[in-house]
Amino acid sequence: MDGGLKEKKMNINIEIKGQQAHIVNQQSLISGTSNLEEIKFDFSSEWNGYTKTAVIYVDDYSISDSVKMLVEKDVVSAEKLPDWLFREECELYIGVFGDNSEGRRITSTIVCQKVKKGVPVDVVNEITPDIYNQIIKIMCDTRALVKEADEKIEVNKGYLEQAEQKANEASESAMRAENSESNINATVNAFNDMSETKKIELINAADAKMTDINTLADAKIKDLDSVSGEKSNDIATLTTAKMEDIANVTNAKLGDINNTAQAQIVSINEVSYQNTKSGTDAVNKAAQGKIYSINETAQGQINGITETAQGKIKDINNTAASQINAINNTAISQLSAINKTAQSQIKNMTIKYSDMCRTLGIEHEGIMLANTSYNSNESGSIPPDIYSIDVSKFKDIEFGKLVIADTYEYTLPAYPISIFLTNLKDDPAPEKVTTGKRYDVSLLNDLQFYVSYIGSGGYETTVNYKLYNKLEETTE
């Protein structure tokens, strides 16, 4: 049987409505006991979009003894809090402030958790906040922004593929037009072949007609010869005296008959030739007319198809070019907006990183934003726009270049813009900043300054600086 005391884990739950904070589950915390698991916050909608930082301190507030922690997912893990907060009987005070990307800040009221006195214990290890975990979160936000830019580029690539498909369809239309021209030429050639066949059939028919006429003429001649022979035999039997007369008459008649028959044969041949030639010429003429008409029709159709195809290709090319130009313009605008957003995000993350390093006392190079103040001349009175940098944990500060409107860089001192330090020394005259020069701030909690711009005010500037924990040692 286990006789030990089972440790019960506890949370401090803090509800923040607007700027009013209160603990919803008051706990009995005993000093020296490490049973606190986490501090949980429940924020109202007014805190949406703000980066929240918890401020924790014991008894009376002091900058050196206060602890500032980023609130991640509305929770601060007790593992990240130093043990000395719970080492002795005390009153533990907790509050929250938030900053957004526009430079605005919201704060809450302070709540108190009492820590009762327990048996004193020695602290072996102090757990300090892990700055790298907080930097990783900033990197994750940047990665998400890059992913969004890749998705925009993929969408634009799809638009370009559609334009290429339209161009391919135009090429296919042109090929179909060429195929139509080939089919029409094939039809004309087939008609020419058919016309030659008709010519041959007509010539054969004419030859057959000539053969029939010649056969008929031969039959007539044979009939005439038969009749002449019978008459001669009858006259010979009736009288010998008349034989020569009859023979002469018969020969004369035969000559006439032969002449008549020959004339008829020539006439028949001429008529047959004229008929054959006329039929052939008519067929040829009709065929040529048909071929010419078909060629004219085919050429007109080819010209119409070619003009239509060229018009379609021109329209498609114009549409594709217009779409590609629109896609390119959209892509350029989107990339410009993405770049502007990314630069703004990087600038805001650098500001938050600088605030965090100043809070934790980490030597770093950082930036601050400050608006210019109107000064008619450099020796004018101190303007009301005074800014301060928390230098309580640092030895020296060195200023870099001053950037105005994210465009113009100035190496200080410069005309017409300057930075003046108002509380660096006892002398009431402000100290004019020189780029690259170190200033001792070891005796200050906050270094106050303003940005003077002769002749105009209200411009946003970026103040570059570097904070040193200690002086660098030199070796001879």
Secondary structure, DSSP 4 states (H G I P E B T S, - for coil): ---SPPP--EEEEEEEETTEEEESS---EETT---EEEEEEEE-GGGTTPEEEEEEEESS--TTT-EEEE-BTTEEEGGGS-GGGGSSSEEEEEEEEEE-TTS-EEE---EEEEEE--------------HHHHHHHHHHHHHHHHHHHHHHHHHHHHHHHHHHHHHHHHHHHHHHHHHHHHHHHHHHHHHHHHHHHHHHHHHHHHHHHHHHHHHHHHHHHHHHHHHHHHHHHHHHHH-STTHHHHHHHHHHHHHHHHHHHHHHHHHHHHHHHHHHHHHHHHHHHHHHHHHHHHHHHHHHHHHHHHHHHHHHHHHHHHHHHHHHHHHHHHHHHHHHHHHHHHHHHHHHHHHHHHHHHHHHT--EEEEEEEEEEEESSTTSPPPS--EEEE-TT-SEEEEEEEEETTTEEEPSS-SSEEEEESSSSSSSSPEEP-TT-EEE-TT-SEEEEEEEEET----EEEEEEEEESSPPP---
